[in-house]
């Protein structure tokens, strides 16, 4: 299984934001706001992702940078790694399974 992207952005906004980043080539799929009824912090976005991916909660790791995303992952029962950035330095991320400073740290989490 490879990475996927679950976002609250609408499809047109996601495409516009990421058109020059070439991120889609690394994703198995992208779920946008039109793909589910309830937005984060509801668990539906991540539960929809699990179903689409054919994955279990136990073999999944959500990587988030927002409190809404963390709450969505926790409500879905999925482990979550919070990546800190300039916008997320003050919220309470105590529910996160992992708190990391940079994406490179994911390697240690995934490999163990």
C-alpha positions as CSV (number, residue, x, y, z in Angstrom):
1,X,0.0,0.0,0.0
2,X,1.2,3.5,-0.8
3,X,0.2,6.9,0.5
4,X,-3.1,8.6,-0.2
5,X,-4.4,12.1,0.5
6,X,-7.6,12.9,2.4
7,X,-8.4,16.6,2.4
8,X,-11.3,18.9,3.2
9,X,-10.4,21.0,0.1
10,X,-12.8,20.9,-2.8
11,X,-11.4,19.1,-5.9
12,X,-10.8,22.3,-7.9
13,X,-9.0,24.0,-5.0
14,X,-6.9,20.9,-4.4
15,X,-5.9,20.8,-8.0
16,X,-5.0,24.5,-8.1
17,X,-3.0,24.3,-4.9
18,X,-1.0,21.3,-5.8
19,X,-0.7,21.6,-9.6
20,X,2.9,22.6,-9.5
21,X,3.9,20.4,-6.6
22,X,3.5,17.1,-8.6
23,X,2.3,15.4,-5.4
24,X,-0.4,13.3,-7.2
25,X,2.2,11.1,-8.7
26,X,3.1,9.8,-5.3
27,X,-0.5,9.1,-4.1
28,X,-2.5,6.0,-4.7
29,X,-5.6,8.2,-4.6
30,X,-6.9,11.6,-3.3
31,X,-10.2,12.1,-1.5
32,X,-11.5,15.6,-1.6
33,X,-14.5,17.3,0.1
34,X,-16.9,16.0,-2.6
35,X,-16.0,12.4,-1.9
36,X,-17.7,12.3,1.6
37,X,-20.7,13.9,3.4
38,X,-19.2,15.0,6.7
39,X,-16.0,17.0,6.9
40,X,-13.2,16.7,9.5
41,X,-13.3,16.5,12.5
42,X,-15.9,13.9,11.7
43,X,-14.4,10.4,11.2
44,X,-16.0,9.9,7.8
45,X,-13.2,11.3,5.6
46,X,-10.7,8.8,7.1
47,X,-13.2,5.9,7.2
48,X,-13.9,6.5,3.5
49,X,-10.2,6.5,2.9
50,X,-9.8,3.1,4.6
51,X,-12.7,1.6,2.6
52,X,-11.3,2.9,-0.7
53,X,-7.8,1.7,0.2
54,X,-9.0,-1.6,1.5
55,X,-7.0,-1.2,4.6
56,X,-7.6,-1.8,8.3
57,X,-7.2,0.8,11.0
58,X,-4.3,-1.2,12.5
59,X,-2.2,-1.0,9.3
60,X,-2.9,2.7,8.7
61,X,-1.1,5.8,9.9
62,X,-2.6,9.2,9.4
63,X,-0.2,12.2,9.0
64,X,-1.8,15.5,10.0
65,X,-0.9,19.1,10.7
66,X,-4.2,20.3,12.1
67,X,-6.3,19.7,15.2
68,X,-9.4,19.0,13.0
69,X,-7.5,16.3,11.2
70,X,-6.2,14.8,14.4
71,X,-9.7,14.7,15.8
72,X,-11.0,13.0,12.7
73,X,-8.3,10.3,12.8
74,X,-8.8,9.7,16.5
75,X,-12.6,9.5,16.0
76,X,-11.9,6.9,13.2
77,X,-9.7,4.9,15.6
78,X,-6.5,5.4,13.4
79,X,-3.1,6.2,14.8
80,X,-2.0,9.8,13.9
81,X,1.3,11.5,13.6
82,X,1.1,15.3,13.9
83,X,3.7,17.3,12.0
84,X,4.4,20.6,13.6
85,X,4.5,23.8,11.5
86,X,4.1,27.5,12.0
87,X,0.4,27.2,12.1
88,X,0.2,24.3,14.5
89,X,2.6,25.2,17.3
90,X,-0.1,26.0,20.0
91,X,-3.0,23.6,19.8
92,X,-3.3,20.6,22.1
93,X,-2.1,17.6,20.2
94,X,-2.0,15.3,23.2
95,X,-4.3,12.8,21.5
96,X,-1.7,12.2,18.7
97,X,0.0,8.9,18.7
98,X,3.2,10.6,17.5
99,X,4.4,14.2,17.4
100,X,7.1,15.0,14.9
101,X,9.0,18.1,13.7
102,X,9.6,17.0,10.1
103,X,8.2,14.4,7.7
104,X,11.6,12.6,7.5
105,X,10.8,11.3,11.0
106,X,8.0,9.2,9.6
107,X,10.7,6.7,8.4
108,X,11.5,5.8,12.0
109,X,7.9,5.4,12.9
110,X,7.0,3.2,9.9
111,X,10.2,1.1,10.0
112,X,10.1,0.9,13.7
